[in-house]
Amino acid sequence: QLARGASSHGWWHDYSDVMPAWFESYVGLEEAAVSIRTYEMQFVPGLLQTEDYARAVTLLGHDGEPSEEIEQRVALRMGRQALLTGPHPTHLWAVLDEAALRRPAGRPGVMRRQLQQILQAAERPNVTIQVIPFSAGAHAAAGGPFSILRFAERDLPDVVYLEQLTSALYLDKRETVDHYMAVMERLCLEATPA
C-alpha cells in the first residue's frame, strides 16, 4: 500500500512515459525516506552518478531507443539526486563492491569524473560511502544489490528494495527487513572505513 501511494504525482510524474510503474513506486519511496542504505556490486548507485556515467549505464539496457528517451531517463536520475542536497537532505549510506569502481562505463574519462563525483559526495555530512575490496573475499550480500529505506514516521515500516531486469520487489515484513539489515551491518564491518 505504501509503494502504491508513493507513486502519486510527485515531480517524477513528468517522466512516467519512460519510467516503469514498479520504479515509479521506488522513486516515491526514495523521496519520502529519511535514510537510504544501499549495496551495489556492479554499478555506482544512481544517487551518486554523473550524467555521463548515467547515460552509459542507461544505454546498456535501452540501446536502440530514441535519444530523447535516453536523455529523459538520465534527467530523471539527475533529478533524484536533489534529495541529497535539499534543505532536509536524506542520509545515504552506500556500500560499493570494488568491482563497481573498477568496471568502466562509457568512453574514456567518464569513470575518472565518476570517481571524482563519489569523492565529492563523500564530503557531505549526509553521505557515507564504503567500499568492499576484492581482498575481503566472499561476503553475505554476494547474491545481489539491495536498498533499505527508512521513513521518519514510526508507524511506517522500513522497506527493502530489490531491483530486477523487468520488475522489483518491495519487502517490508519485519523479519525480512531485519535479515537484510543484519547483512548490511556485516557488509559495513567488512568494508573499508567510510
WOZISUL-V965009 format. One record per residue. N is the residue number from 1. RES is the residue in one small letter. PHI is phi in whole degrees, -180 to 180 (none if undefined). PSI is psi as a letter, one per 30 degrees, with the letter a starting at -180 (none if undefined). D_FIRST is the distance of its C-alpha to the first C-alpha in whole Angstrom. Layout:
# WOZISUL-V965009
N;RES;PHI;PSI;D_FIRST
N;RES;PHI;PSI;D_FIRST
This chain:
# WOZISUL-V965009
1;q;none;e;0
2;l;-62;e;4
3;a;-64;e;5
4;r;-65;e;5
5;g;-70;f;6
6;a;-69;f;9
7;s;-91;g;11
8;s;-83;j;12
9;h;36;h;16
10;g;-93;a;17
11;w;-57;f;20
12;w;-73;f;19
13;h;-60;f;18
14;d;-64;f;22
15;y;-103;g;22
16;s;-62;f;19
17;d;-72;f;23
18;v;-117;g;23
19;m;-118;k;20
20;p;-66;l;17
21;a;-58;e;14
22;w;-66;f;13
23;f;-85;f;15
24;e;-59;e;14
25;s;-61;e;10
26;y;-64;e;12
27;v;-61;e;15
28;g;-65;e;12
29;l;-65;e;11
30;e;-59;e;15
31;e;-64;e;16
32;a;-87;f;14
33;a;-74;k;16
34;v;-93;f;19
35;s;-148;k;20
36;i;-131;k;20
37;r;-112;k;22
38;t;-137;k;22
39;y;-120;k;25
40;e;-128;k;26
41;m;-115;f;29
42;q;-116;e;30
43;f;-125;l;29
44;v;-69;k;29
45;p;-57;k;26
46;g;-56;e;25
47;l;-70;f;25
48;l;-117;g;28
49;q;-79;k;30
50;t;-81;l;33
51;e;-60;e;33
52;d;-65;e;35
53;y;-66;e;33
54;a;-60;e;30
55;r;-64;e;32
56;a;-63;e;34
57;v;-69;e;31
58;t;-63;e;29
59;l;-64;f;32
60;l;-61;e;32
61;g;-99;f;29
62;h;-134;g;30
63;d;-61;k;33
64;g;97;f;35
65;e;-76;l;32
66;p;-59;k;34
67;s;-61;f;35
68;e;-63;e;33
69;e;-69;e;29
70;i;-61;e;30
71;e;-65;e;31
72;q;-65;e;28
73;r;-63;e;26
74;v;-66;e;28
75;a;-62;e;28
76;l;-61;e;24
77;r;-62;e;24
78;m;-66;e;27
79;g;-64;e;25
80;r;-61;f;22
81;q;-69;f;25
82;a;-61;f;25
83;l;-68;f;23
84;l;-87;f;25
85;t;-125;g;28
86;g;-71;a;27
87;p;-65;f;28
88;h;-126;i;25
89;p;-67;k;25
90;t;-70;k;22
91;h;-87;k;24
92;l;-110;k;24
93;w;-121;j;26
94;a;-108;k;26
95;v;-111;j;28
96;l;-111;k;30
97;d;-71;k;32
98;e;-54;e;36
99;a;-59;e;35
100;a;-64;f;33
101;l;-89;f;36
102;r;-96;f;39
103;r;-82;j;37
104;p;-70;k;38
105;a;-132;k;36
106;g;83;a;38
107;r;-74;l;42
108;p;-56;k;44
109;g;98;f;43
110;v;-63;e;39
111;m;-70;e;39
112;r;-61;e;41
113;r;-66;e;39
114;q;-67;e;36
115;l;-65;e;37
116;q;-64;e;39
117;q;-62;e;35
118;i;-64;e;34
119;l;-62;e;37
120;q;-66;e;36
121;a;-63;e;33
122;a;-65;f;34
123;e;-78;f;36
124;r;-72;k;33
125;p;-68;f;32
126;n;-99;g;28
127;v;-125;k;29
128;t;-120;k;30
129;i;-129;k;31
130;q;-129;l;32
131;v;-125;k;34
132;i;-94;j;34
133;p;-74;l;38
134;f;-55;e;39
135;s;-64;f;42
136;a;-72;f;39
137;g;75;a;39
138;a;-66;l;36
139;h;-145;l;33
140;a;-64;f;30
141;a;-104;g;27
142;a;-63;f;30
143;g;-71;f;27
144;g;150;l;25
145;p;-72;l;23
146;f;-159;l;20
147;s;-132;k;19
148;i;-121;k;17
149;l;-107;k;15
150;r;-119;k;16
151;f;-117;l;15
152;a;-68;e;17
153;e;-72;k;15
154;r;-62;f;16
155;d;-81;f;13
156;l;-90;k;11
157;p;-74;l;11
158;d;-62;l;13
159;v;-126;k;12
160;v;-97;k;14
161;y;-114;k;14
162;l;-122;j;17
163;e;-95;k;18
164;q;-120;a;20
165;l;-63;e;23
166;t;-126;g;21
167;s;-166;a;17
168;a;-149;l;15
169;l;-113;k;13
170;y;-119;j;11
171;l;-112;k;12
172;d;-135;g;11
173;k;-68;k;13
174;r;-52;e;16
175;e;-67;e;19
176;t;-70;e;17
177;v;-61;e;17
178;d;-60;e;20
179;h;-64;e;22
180;y;-65;e;21
181;m;-65;e;22
182;a;-65;e;25
183;v;-64;e;26
184;m;-61;e;25
185;e;-62;e;28
186;r;-64;e;30
187;l;-60;e;30
188;c;-64;e;31
189;l;-73;e;34
190;e;-81;f;35
191;a;-78;l;34
192;t;-64;l;37
193;p;-59;l;37
194;a;-57;none;35
